[in-house]
Amino acid sequence: MLIFGSYARGALNPSDVDLVVEHRRDDRLTSEFLHALSYGRDPSASMKRALKGNSRGLQIHFGERKTLEAEGFELTPLWTRGEPIGTARAGSPPSPPTPQPAGHHATT
């Protein structure tokens, strides 16, 4: 899993979180994708529901890593299979700096 976009860049108020999911494809998944396509449905719908539930602020891109990198998007690794889930939480982008009142000068 990788993140990109405004959230990954540390935006104070991102409108969404862009997530790239790379996954293995097996016969069952291929069959499910083909079935969904043949009925005019989104072949990724079941995976999207499993990952995001009813969240509207999460944009999931399946298997698009190479395309996004070729287009110049900077992708930040979030989690890799086999790592503890805590790794994803620890690997999230750093919190953006706290906005300071006008006229405030940082000291070093």
C-alpha positions in Angstrom: 0.0 0.0 0.0 1.3 3.4 -0.9 -0.2 6.9 -0.4 0.1 10.0 -2.6 -1.5 13.3 -3.2 -2.2 16.2 -0.8 -2.4 14.0 2.3 1.0 12.5 1.6 2.4 16.0 1.1 1.2 17.0 4.5 -1.8 19.2 3.6 -3.6 20.7 6.6 -7.1 19.9 5.2 -6.9 17.3 2.5 -10.2 16.6 0.8 -9.3 12.9 0.4 -6.6 10.3 0.9 -5.2 8.7 -2.3 -4.1 5.1 -1.8 -2.5 2.7 -4.2 -3.0 -1.0 -3.5 -0.8 -3.6 -5.2 -2.1 -7.1 -4.8 -1.7 -10.6 -6.1 -4.2 -11.9 -8.6 -5.3 -15.5 -8.4 -7.9 -17.5 -10.3 -10.7 -16.7 -7.9 -10.0 -12.9 -8.1 -9.8 -13.1 -11.9 -13.1 -14.9 -12.1 -14.7 -12.4 -9.8 -13.4 -9.5 -11.9 -14.6 -11.1 -15.2 -18.0 -11.8 -13.7 -18.4 -8.2 -12.5 -17.3 -6.8 -15.8 -19.7 -9.0 -17.7 -22.6 -7.6 -15.7 -21.4 -4.0 -16.1 -20.3 -3.7 -12.5 -17.1 -2.3 -11.0 -14.7 -5.3 -10.7 -13.0 -3.7 -7.7 -16.2 -3.0 -5.8 -15.9 -5.8 -3.2 -12.2 -5.0 -2.5 -13.1 -1.3 -2.1 -15.9 -2.1 0.3 -13.6 -4.3 2.4 -10.9 -1.6 2.6 -12.9 1.6 3.0 -16.4 0.6 4.1 -18.6 3.7 3.7 -15.7 6.2 3.9 -16.0 8.8 1.2 -12.6 10.4 1.8 -10.5 7.4 0.6 -9.7 7.1 -3.1 -8.3 3.6 -3.9 -6.3 2.9 -7.0 -5.7 -0.8 -7.6 -2.6 -1.9 -9.5 -1.8 1.6 -10.8 1.6 2.0 -9.2 3.7 2.0 -12.4 1.2 4.2 -14.3 1.2 6.8 -11.5 5.0 6.8 -11.1 5.3 7.2 -14.9 3.0 10.2 -14.7 5.3 11.7 -12.0 3.3 11.1 -8.9 5.5 10.6 -5.8 4.3 7.5 -4.0 5.0 7.0 -0.3 5.1 3.4 1.0 2.6 2.9 3.8 2.5 -0.8 4.4 3.8 -4.0 2.9 2.4 -7.5 3.3 4.0 -9.3 6.2 4.6 -6.1 8.2 2.7 -5.5 11.4 -0.2 -3.2 10.9 1.4 -0.8 13.3 4.0 -0.2 10.6 1.3 1.5 8.5 0.4 3.8 11.3 4.0 4.7 12.1 4.8 5.2 8.4 2.1 7.7 7.7 3.2 11.2 6.6 4.5 13.5 9.3 2.0 15.8 10.8 2.1 19.2 9.2 3.4 22.1 11.3 0.9 23.7 13.6 -0.2 27.0 12.1 1.1 29.9 14.1 -0.7 33.2 14.7 0.1 36.1 12.4 3.2 37.9 13.5 4.6 34.9 15.3 8.2 34.0 14.5 9.7 30.6 15.1 12.8 30.5 17.3 15.6 28.0 16.8 
